[in-house]
Amino acid sequence: MKSAASQRRKTSRSIYKFFTKLNGLHLQSDAASFLEKHFEDQPNIDEALSHLAKAYKKQFTDENMFVKKKDLESLITSLNNVTPTRIENDINSGIQDMTIDDEPIDIAQHFHVVNAFDMPRMYYDIRRKGFVKYATTPSLMSTPKEKSELYRDRLQLVKQRVLRDEHFDQSSSSQAMDPDSNSYLKITPIKALIGRDREHFLLFGMLTQLEDGKVFLEDEDANVQLDLSQCAYTSGFFTDHTFVLVEGLYGDDHVFHVYEMGFPPAEPRTTSENFTHVDFLDLQKPTIDKHRLKAEEESNEDVFFAIISDVHLDERMVIPSLRRVFERYSSTRIPLAFILIGNFSRQAFSYTGQNTGPYKDSFTALADLIFEFQEIASNSYFIFVPGCRDPWGGLSLPQPALPEFLTSRIQHKVRRAIFTSNPCRIRYCTQDIVVYREDLFNALSRNALLAPRLEEDEEPSKHLIRTIIDQGHLSPLPLTKRPIYWAYDHSMRLYPLPHALILADECETFGVTYQGTHCLNPGSFPNSSFSWREYFPAKQTSEKCTL
């Protein structure tokens, strides 16, 4: 009897692991019972469930994330009619295509830049347990409803990520599937604190200052005042509007006394992709198989991007220094792309018309310089990302691309010049890369509710990286400090996490990999002895370069 019960628990764990944890599939109760009975005496249960989950995901997940019994029955019947080798081949048909199609791949044709204003606006639907596209087209002239949706969407996006983490209790359905669910951490809704004085809880929500000098935690239904006087907290910048997990005691004074506070755990990209089945860039699917494209990407170890920030074209030494950069590359290896990031003028652009002529002339000088190096001008992409002092920057994010009438000379002379937004996305083969120009380190430092423990880390940049990656957002600041177009907040998200995050900040250059994302800062070109960074996608690493 004990052995049979133990076998059922093992079967239940395996079903939960291969369907829910690894593939993001949610089983209806009758489907779960069917699988438990069907695989109860299966000798190689893990291998069989792995194949079945992959096959189900391939055939049905475009229709629904919820696994139905009738679909499982039909799938198992069809799989029983073929050999195990055939099953594996059908599931991994893309891998087979790699050996069949030996035509060379031009990787330059698999380089795409996505403007922030072209990204589809999606939200996480807690009922469907999946992402849904908004029916309306986003607009810069947003309504108050879209402001409330901004905060709701941010919270739900982080919350679904937290509940999927292996340390957290997800739901009653997951408890039924996993007998060890009592060992999970359980998040209590803030509204459930009423009448439960002097009890300990783990809460999740957004830090906010609803009253001067007082910090509150707010979730989708309620808020509670926090006492942070005895709080131990992790590295990072805890600012107003960051999402946190807090553990502590709900007191008689109806204040939550926090013992420990930290950011929600980040989710590796591979895990997110298993659950979403969505392309957040909405690009056309490549005709070449993904596995073959990945293999090509990894084999081209010489492919790299040159990333230069604060290209102040109005400074006397910048154009001559860029000439030396181009001379170096023209005599050695040519980058697939030059990512040139603003601000493109040390002085902020004046909208009185006085700066228009000099600003346009500086880009004309850059166009003439690039054109001197024909091999570079013909073969390298030139990506231009504006800074906040460039036109038409304004005060809000995302920032549109530089206007064409100021950059027409470059677009005429440089075949692969692309002027895009800040932030923007790049897809190279199978990699997603985010480029963002913002002096975030100083902004987060100024607005931190608690003094960051900078002395605990030799590299302060780690606080910046952890804040951005764990929050899953490029601007975890109050809208009063860094305004965002409400309907375009989705373009500021980091979900799923990119393979690389180019965070162009005035602080010291760095290149650090965290949670599978290589985070790099090229530093300020004129203020760091004319240094920049190279990013190598094949190895997801970067190197500092100096003249």
N, C-alpha and C positions, 0 to 999 in steps of 0.2 A: 504493500500500500504506500509506504513511504517512498519507494523507488518510483512508482508511477507518478506520485505528486511531484517528485523532484524532476522527472522528465518533462512534465507539463510546464513547470516553471522555466526549465531550460528552453523549451520550444517557444514559450511566450516571450522570453528575453530576446531570442534570436529574431522572431518576427518583428518585434519593436525596433531592434537594432537595424535590420536591413531595409525595412520599409519606411519607418518614421525618422530615425536618427540619420541614416546615411542617404536617404533618397527623398525625404520630405513628403512622404505619402501618408495620408491619414486614413486609417481603416475604420469602416463602419463596424458596429458590434457583431453583426452576423458574418461579415467578412473575416473578422478576427477569429471568431469561433470556428469557421470553416477551415481556416489555415491551421489552427491548433489541432483539429481532428485529422486533417489530411497529412500533416507532417509529424504526427505524434511518434511514429515508429520509424521515421526516416533515418538511415544511418549517417548520411552526409548532409545534415540539415542546413548547415551554414552555406555550403556551396549551392545547394538547391534553391534556398531562399534568395541568395545573391543573384542568381540567374533569373529567377522569377520576378524579383523587384525591378531589375534592369529591363526585362521584357515588358513588364506592365508600364513602366515609365515611358518606354519607347512608343508603345501603342496607344495608351489612353490618356496621358497627362495633359495633352493639349485640350482635352474635353473637360476634365475635372480632376482636382487634386485629391478627392475622396475616393477611396478604393471600395468598389461594390462587389458583393458576393458573386453576382451573375457574370461580371466581367472576369473575375478570377477563374470561375468554372470554365468559361469558354477558352480562356488563355491556356489553362493547364491542359485542357483537352487537345488544343492545337499543338502544344509543345510535346505532348506525349506521342505525337505522330512523327516526330523527327528525332534524330540522334542527338546526344549531348553536344557532339562537335558542331552539328548544324545549328543548334541553339546558340552556341557561343559565337559562331560565325555571323548569324543573323543579327545578334545584338551589337557586335563590333564590326558591322559591315563597312563602316567608315575606315577602320584600320586596314581592312583588306584592300580598299580602293588605293591606298598608298602604294601597294606593290604592283597594282595594275597600271596606274597612270604615272608614267615616268617623264612626262613632259616637264621641262624646266619651269620654275616659278619665278616671275619677276616680282620680287618683294616690294619694289617701289610702287607697284600697283595695289598693294595691300596696306597703304598708308592713308588714313582718313582723318580729317580734322572736323570735329563737331562743335558748332557754335552753341553756347548755352541757351539761346533763344529757340533753337531747333530741337531741343530734347523733349521727348513726350512727357507730359505731366501725369504721374501715376501716384496712387496711394495704396496703402496696405489695408485690405478689407478683412476685419477680424472674423466675420462670419464665413466668408469664402476661404479664408486662410490663404490668400493669394493677392497679387497685385492687379489693380484695375485702373484703366486709363480714364481720366476725367472726360466727361462728354463735351464740356465747353472748351473753347480755345482760350489759353491764357492771354491776359492783357496787362499792359503796364498800368492802366487805369482800373485797379482792382476794387472790389467791394469789401465791406467789413467782414462779410462771410468768409472771404478767402484768407483774411488775416487769422480768423479762428481756425480755419482748416490748416493753416500753416503749422500751428502749435499741435493740433490734434494729429496731423500726419507725422510730425517729428516724433511725438511720444509713441505712437503706435509702431513706428518703424523700429525704434530702439527697443521697445518692450517685447515685440515678437522675437527679436534677436536674443534678448536676455532669457526669455522663457524656453528658448531652444537650446540654451547652453546646458551641458551635461550636469552641471551642479544644481540646476534649478528645477523645481516642481512645475511642470508645464500645465497640466489640466487633469480633470478627473478621467478623461479618456486615456491619457498617458499612464496614469496610475494603474488603470485596469490592465494595460498592456505590459507594464514593467513592475514585477512584484517588489523590486527594491526601491520603489518611489518614495518610501518614508525617509530614505536617507538624503533626499533632495532638500535644498533650501526652499523655503516657502515665502513668497512675497504677499504681504497683507495689504489690501486696499486701504487708503487713508480713511474712508468713511466707516470702515469696520472698527476703528479705534474707539468709537463712542461707547461709553460704559465699561471700558476695559482698562481702567486706571491701574498703574503699577504692574503692567505686564510688558514683557519684552517682545519686540517685533522687528522684522526686516521690511523696510519700505522702499518703494521705487517712485521717483517723480522728478520734477524739474525744480531747481532752486530758483526762488524769486523773492523780491523784496516788495511785498504788498504794503508795508508800512515802513516809514523811515527808521533806519537803524535796526530793523528786525528781519530775519531771514525765515522764509517759509519753504515748505516742500509741497508741491502741487501735482496731483495726478488728474485723470480725466473727470473725476467726480467731486473731489474735495481738496482741502489744503490744511496744513497744520504748521504751527510755529515751531521752529527748531531752536534748541539750545546747543550751541557749538563750543561752549567754553571748555568742555572736557573731551573734545573730539580728537581722535587720532585719524589722520587722513593720508591717503596715498599721494604719490607724485602727480603733478599736473596742475593746471590752473582752474580752480573752482570759481567760476564767474556766475553772475546772474544769468539764468536761462540755460545752464548746463544740466544734463540729466545725471542723477546719482543714485546709488544704493546706500541707504543709511541703516545702521543697526543701533538699537538703543531701547530706552524705557519711556513709556507714555505715562507722564506724571499726573498727580492730582490737580496740578495747575493747568492741565490740558495743553501742556507743552511737551514736545517730544525731545527728550534729552539724548543726544547722539553720542554713542561711544566710538563708533567707527564709521567712516565715510569713504567711498571710492567710486570710481567711474564704472559704468556697465562694461562687462568684458567684451572686447572686440571679437568679431566673428571672421575667421579666415574666408577668403574669397571662394575657395573650393566648397565650403559648407553652404554659403549663400547661394551659389549657383545650383546646388542640388535641390534647393527649395523654391527658387524663383521661376526658373524656366522662362525668363523674360530677358530680352535685350533692351536695356535702359537707354541705349543710344539710338535704337530704332534704325540701324543701318541695314542695308540689303545684305541678305545672307550670301557669303562667298560661294562661288561655284566649286571651289576646291575644298576637299574634305578637311575638317578642322584638325584631325590628327596629323595629316600630311603637312598642313600649314604650320602646325606647332613644331614638327620635326625640322622643317625648313628654317623656321625662326631660330631654333636652338643651334642649328648647324652653322649659321652665319654669324660667327663670333666677331667678325670685323665690322659688323654694322653698328653704328653708334650715332647719337645725337649730340650736337654741341649746343650747350645751353648758356646763354649770356643774358644777365639781368642788369637793369638800370643802364640801358644804352643811351646815355645822355648825348644826343647828337650835337647839342649846342656847346658842349665842352671842347676845348681846344685840342686835347690829347686823345679824345675818343675815336675819331675817324682814323688818325694815324695808327692807333693801337689795333683797330679792327683790320686795317691793311696788313699788319704783321700777323694777325690771326689767320687771315685768308692765305697769306703767303706760306705760312707753316703747313696748312692743310693741302694747298695745291701742290706742294712738293712731297707730301707723304700720303696720307689717306684722306679721302673726302667724306665728310659726314653724309648720312642719308638726309639729315635735316639740321638746319640751324634754327633753334628756337630763340628768337630775340624778344626780350621782355622789357616793357617800359619801367619806369617812365622814360620817354624818349626825349625829354627835355628836363634840365635841372629846374628851370623855372616853370611854375604852373601855367598852363595855357590860359591866355586871357581871351574872354569872349567879346572884347571890345573891337576886335579886328586887327589890333596892333601886332599880334603874334602870328597871324595867319601866314604872312609872307615868309618870315624867317623859318617857321616850322616846316612849311612846304619845301623851302630851299634845302633844309637839312636832310630831308628824305630824298631829294633829288641828288644830293652829294653822295648819299649812301647807295642809291641806285647806280650811279656812275662808277662807284668803287667796286661794287659786286660785279658789274658788267666787264670790268677789266680782267676778271678771273673767269674765263668762259666755261671751263670745265665745271667749276662750282655753280655758276649761274645757270647752266643747262641741266645739271644732274641733281643738285641738292634742293630739297624743299626749304623755303624760308617762311617760318611761322612767326607772325607779329602779334604779340599779346600786349594790350595797353595797360598802363598803370593809372592810378586814380588822378594824376595830374595831367593826363593826356585828354584830348577831345574825343568824344563828348562824355567825359568821365562822370561828372555830377557827383552826387553823394550816395547813390544806391547801387547795389549789386543785383544781378550781374551787370557788367559794363559792356556796352556794345563795341563792336570793332571800330577802328579808326576810320573816319569818313574817306570815301574814295577820292574826293577832289584834292585831298592833301597827299595822297599816296599814288597818284596815277602814274608817275614816272617809274616807280619800282614795278608796278603791275605790268607796265609795257615792256620793261627790259628784263625782268626776272620771270622766267616761264612758270616756275612753281612757287610763286609768292602767294601766301594765304594770310589775309588779315582777319582775325577772329576775335572773339569776345574774351573777357576776363570774368570768371574762369572759362576754360575750354577743355575739351577732351580730345585725345588722340587715340585712334586704334591702329596699332601696327601688328599685322598678322593676327595673333590671338590675344595680344596684350592691350589692356586699357590703361592709358596714362592721363593723369589730370595735371593741368598747368594752371597755377593760381598766383597772381601777384598781389601781395598784401603784407604790410609790416605787422604781422600778427603777434610776434613775440612781445613787442612793447605794448600793443593794445591789450593783450591778455594779462600782462603783468600789471598794468594800470587798473584794470577792472576786477582783479581777483578779490573775492570776498574773504579769503584766507591767504595769508602770506605763503607763497609756494616754498617748499623745502629745497631751495636751490643748493644748499650746502650738502645735501645727501647725494647729489649727482655731480660728477666732475663736468659733465656736459649739460648745460642748461637746456640745450635744444631737445633733450629727451622729454622734458616737461611739455614742450610745444607739440612734439610728435604724438605723445600719448594722449594729449587733450583732443587733438583733431581726429585721430584714428578711433579712439574709444567713443567719442561723441558721434562719429560718422557724419560730420558736418564741417564745412570749411570755415564757417563763421559762427562759433558758439558764443555769441555776444548778444546783449539786448539790442532790439531794433533801434532803440534810441541812441545807441553808441555806433552801430554800423547798420544803416538801413538796408533792407532787401526788398525788392519788388515781391509783394506777397505771392502772386501767382507764379513766380519763377523760383521759389525757394527750393523746388526739387532739383534745380541745376546746381545747388550748393551742397547737395548730399554726397556722401561717400558710401554708397551702397549699390552693389557690393563693393568691397574695398578694391581700389585699383591695383594693378601690378606695380605702378610707380606713381608717386606724388611729387611733382615739382612745385615746391613751395618757395617762391622767390621773395625773400625777406631781406631787409637790410642787415640783419644780424649775421654773425660769422657763418661761413660756409660749412655744410655738413653733408654726410651721406650715411644714413642708418636704415637698416631693415627692421621693421616692427610688424608683427602679425602677418608676415608674408608680403608686406608692401614696402618697397624701397623708397624711402623719403629722402629727398635731397634739396638742398638750397644752394644755388650757384653763387650766392653772395652778390654784393654790389660791384659791378665791373670797374667803375672809376675809383671806388673807395677801398679796393682791396688789391692794390698793385696790379690791376687789370687781370684778374683771375676769373675763371669760369669753370664749368664742370662738363664732363662727357658722361653720357648714360649709355650703357651697353645692355640692350634688351635680352640678348642670348643668355646672359648670366644674372640679369637684374642687379647690376652693380654700377657704381659711378666712380669717377676719379676727378680730382682737382687738377686744373691746368693753370699755368701762369706764364706770362711772357718773360 
